[in-house]
Amino acid sequence: MDHTNPPHQNQPQNPYLSFELEMFREYLRQNQQTFNMNVAGMLASLAIATVGSFAIFHGKAIEGTFTTTAGTGGLALCCKRSQESSRESAKKLEKLLKELKSASKS
């Protein structure tokens, strides 16, 4: 059970507004989880690239080059995925809000 937002605090009386507030909370929770996963991926990729750099400096050029390239590529993919997921989440939220507003007018 989520104890961060007790149901009796800060809840609007209008059921539509209450539902919209819950949607925003879920949106924020999902974005926070996505951000955390992307940061973990970036840190792992950065660590791999760093290991590759050390390998290059210690005379293992081929292994270091491949390791650094893999780490840098992973970092680029994590950044791209982070941007895509942010845009995707915003579009989904906008679509859902439009549907709710049109349903409430009907």
Secondary structure, 3 states (H helix, E strand, C coil): CCCCCCCCCCCCCCHHHHHHHHHHHHHHHHHHHHHHHHHHHHHHHHHHHHHHHHHHHCCCHHHHHHHHHHHHHHHHHHHHHHHHHHHHHHHHHHHHHHHHHHHHHC
